[in-house]
Amino acid sequence: MTQPDRIRRHNTRIDASVTSISWIPSEAIAGLSTKLPFEMGVAHYDQPPPDVIESLEALRAADRFRFANQLKGWIEVEDGRIVAQGQSGAGMIGATTLRIGAKEATFQAVALSDLHPAAKVSDTEVTFFQTCGGRTGVPAPRRVRRPPFVQISAPLAWTTLSLTIRADGTVSHEMTGASPFPRHWVYDSKGALLAKSGLIDFNTWYRSAFGKHSPWGDKDSAALTTEVESALERQLSAELMRASAKPKIRKVKKGGIITEQGQPGDELFLVLDGVVRIEVDGKRIAEYGPGSMHGERAILEGGVRTSSIKAATDCTLAVAGAAEIDRDALIELSSGHRREEQA
């Protein structure tokens, strides 16, 4: 008598992660009194984080971010169904260093407890959640409505991440919430830059990111995220902002017109903060966030704008002339910006 065939069940484990890094870019601070320490060199802005994370701990040791949030998850799949799952990961908070002359003092930021809302689980996918953050290292005075009308405390900064892992092996990531300040960059399982927060609102953060106005109270802040600009744009923006002749900074309110199709123009625009909308013949073509560059085609093709650029949110722009950017680089940049031909 032959034995029946035994069904072999193959268990597969799938691991994934998502990481956010939060940092303070130049031009991120609003208000003379709060900006003064940065301009005097007492406090410091941060260098942009790397395009790829090699070691999160090494970045913290080098004081390359204010805090980080790393969410890790895994599922075990058997015959196409998820039979087990779990998550790990945690927040990683840095310090604030103040320098006066040859002396410096470092103030350790205070991490709050990581939040882990219950995962959403089905037979075919699991979504994990994690909120991490804390108080900045240096307390700041803020006005309150009750005596003594001034309170000395540090605002809270945080990100809330979600990570979805599916039985078919696909993975998706999202920053579902974040403090309005500072800038937040999001990285995928391989450590590659995936998305950015599109808008910094320092004033709102400075005034209200306390107590109940946070995930540790009863409120998170929705995160506006944008796609990552090209490697060439990152290179050109770094060169532009580090040049000896600093570009002009222009602020444009939401709905404002930055360039108008058919009009003359010879300026190049780097988005430092906010989201811009590209329109051709009145039709919306695309939206771009911090790090993106625009306006090069008019410089290269006769000085007439081939599209309109409008501020989809309040925007901060660095404005440069044609002579400040290498022409060959502008030609390469333009090859990826022929939006009206793609419309």
N, C-alpha and C positions, 0 to 999 in steps of 0.2 A: 504494500500500500504506500503510495507516494505521499509525502508530507506536503501540505499546502504551502504555497509560496508565502514567505514572510514579507510583510510590507515594511520597508525601511523608511523611517521618518528622519528627514534631514533638517536639523535645527541650524538656523543661520542667525548670527548676531550682527546687528548693524549699529555702529557707533557714529555719532555726529556731535557737532558743537557750534555755538555762535558766541562771539565775543564783541563787546563794545569797549572802546577806549575814549575817555573824555579828557579834553585838553583846552587850553585857552589860546586861541589864535590872536595875531595882531589885529587891532581895530575892533576887538570884541567888547571892550569896556566902554560904557557910556557914562558921561558926567565928569566934570573937571576934577572934583574932589576924589572920586574913586579911581580916575585915570592917572592922577598925578604920581602915585607911587610907582606905577609901571613906566611912566615917561622918565622918571628920575633914576630908574634902575634899582630901586629898592625892592620892588616885586618884579616878576618877569613873565613875559609871554612864553608860550611853548613853541618849540619847533614842531612842524607837522609830523604826525606819527608815520611809520614806514608803510609802504604799500603792502608788505607781507610781514606778519608777525612771526619771528623766529623763536623768541623767548619772551613771554610776558614778564617774567621775573627780572630779566635783564633790562627791559624797558623801565620797570619801576626803579631798579637800582640806579639807572642813569637819569632819573627824574624826568622821564619823557611823557608822563601823563599824570592827571590829577586823581583819577580813579578808573578802574576797569571792572567789567562784569563778564564773567565767563560761565556760560551755561552748557553743561554736557548732558547728553542723554543717550540711551541705548534701548533697543528692542530686540527680542528674540522671536524669530519667525519659524513656524512649523507648518508645513503644507499650506503656505500662503496666508496663514492667520497668525496674528500676534499673540503669543502665549505668555510673554513676560516683558517687563519694561522697568526702567529706573532712571533716575537722574542724579547728577552730582554737579560740582562746580561751585564757585563762590565769588564774592567781590574781592577786589584788591585795591586798597586805597593808598595814596601817596602822601606827600607832605608839602608844606608851603615854606619856601626859604626866602627870607628877607635879608637884604644886604644894605648896610650903611657904611660907605667907605670900605675899609679893609675888613670890617667885621660882618659876620652874618649869623643869623639865628634861624633854626629850622623848627617849625611848628607841625607836629604830627596831626594829620586829619583824624577825625573820629568816625569810625565805621559804625553804621547802624546794622541791626540784625538783618540778614538776607531773608527775603520773603519768597516763599514757594507755594503759590496757589496750587490747588489740586490739578493734576494733569487731566486733559480730555482724552479719553481712551475709547477706541473702537476696535473691531477685529482687524482693521486694515491700516490704522494710523493712530499715532499718539502725539499730542501736542503738550510740551512742557513749558513752564513759565518760571521766570526768576527776576526779582527786583533787587538791585544792589546799589549802595551809595552811602552817603554819610554827610557829616558836617565838614566844611572847609577848615583849613588849619588855623586861620587867623579870624577871631571874632570881629564883627563889624557892627557899628552903631546903626540902628534903624528907628524910625518914628513909629510909635504905637498910640492908640486912642485913649489909653488910660494912664494915670500917673505911674511913673515919672515922665511919661511921654517919649522916653528914649530907652531902648533896650539894647544891651550889648550881647549879641549872639551871632553865630555863624549860620548862613543860609544852608539849606540842604541841596545836594546834587545827586542825581540818580539816573539810571536807565532801567526799563522793564523790557526784557527780551522774551521772545517765544521761539520755540524750536519744534518743528513738526517732522517726524520720521515715519515713513510709510513702509508697508510690507514689501512693496515692489522695489525698495531701495532708494527712492527719491526723498529728497530733504528740502525743506524750505525754512527760511529764517525771517524774523521781523522784529523791529524795535517798536513795540506797541505803545510805549510811553517813555517820557524822559523829562527831566527838569529843563526849563527854558534856557539854562546856561550851565556849563559851557558848551563847546562843540562836541558832538558825539559821532565817532566813526564806528561802523559795524563790519565785522570780519566773519568769513564763513569757516567751515570745518578745516579747511586747508590753511587757514590763517591769511587768506587773500582779502583785500579790501572789497567790500560788497555794497555799502551804502553809507550815506552821511545824513546827519540832521541838517535841514535846510535853512533854519532860521534861529538866530540867537536873540533872546529878549532879556538883556541884562537887567533893565529897570524892573520888570515884573518879577524876575527871580530875586533881585536884591531886596525888594520890598515884601515879597509874599511867600517865598519858599521856606516856610517854617511850619512846625506843628502839624495841624490838621490839613494844611495845604500841601500834602505829600502822600505817597503811598502808605506811609506809616500812620497817617491819620485816616482820612476818608476820601482822598482825592489824588488821582494821577493826572498828569498832563499828557495830552495826545502828542505824539511825535510826528513832525513833518519830515519825511525822509526823501532824499533825492538820489538818483543814480550817480555812479562815480564817473568823473570826467576822464578823459584819455590820459595816458602816461605823458604824452607830449604837452598837454595843457598843464599838468602838474609841474613839469620841468620848467616851462615858460613862466608860470606864475611864481615859482620860487626865484627865478632869475630876476623877474620884474620887481618883486618885493624886497630883494636883497641888494638891488643896484644902489650905487651911491646917490643917484638922483631919484628920490622917492616919487612914485606916481601920485597924481592928484587923487584925492578921495572924494567921491560924490555920493550923496544919499538921495534916493528916489523913493517917494511914497508909493504905496500900493496903487496900481492903476496908472502910474506915471509913464510917459513915453520916453524911452532912452534913445532909440533911433526910429526914423520914419522912412519906410520904403519909398525910393525914388528921390530922396533928398540927399544933398551932398554931405560928405562926412569923411574925416581922416583920423578918427580916434579908435583905439582898441579898448575893449572893456573886459576887465577881470571881475567876476562876481566874488566878492569877499563874504557876503552874507545875503541870504534871501533867495528867491526863485524868480527867474525871468522867463517870459513867454515869447516864443518866436512866431510871428505871423507873416504870411505871404498872401497878398491880395485879400486881406481880411480874414483869411483862414488860419486857424491855430495849427501850427506844425509840431511844436515840441516845447517842453519846459526843461530848464536846466538850473542847477543849484550852485553852491559854492565851489570854486575851483574852475568853473567853465569860463572860456574866453570867447568873445564875440566881436564882430565888426571888421575882421581882417579882409573880407572880400571887397569892401569898398576901397580899402587901401591898395589892393592889388589890381582892381579892375576899373580904374577910372574915377574913383572918388564918389561913387553914387551908391547909396544903400540898396541892397538887393532884398532886404526884408525889414520888417518893423520889429523892434524889441520893446516889450512892455514889462513893467514890474508887476509880477503876479502877487508878490508880497512886498512889504517894505524891503528895500535893498540897499546894500552898501557896495559900491563899485570902486575899483581902482581904474583910473583912466590914463592911458599911455598914448604917446604919439607914434607914428610909423617908424621913426628913427630909433626908437627904444627897443624894438624887437627885430631879430635877424630875419631878413626877407625870405630866406630859404625855409625857415621854420614857419613863417606865415603861409607860404605856399603849401607846405605839408599839412598845416592846420586846416587850410581852406578845403583841401581834398575831402575832408570828412564832414564839411559843413555846407555842402551844396543842397540845402534843405528844400529850396523851391523846385529843384529838379526831382525831388523825391516825393513831393506833395501829390 
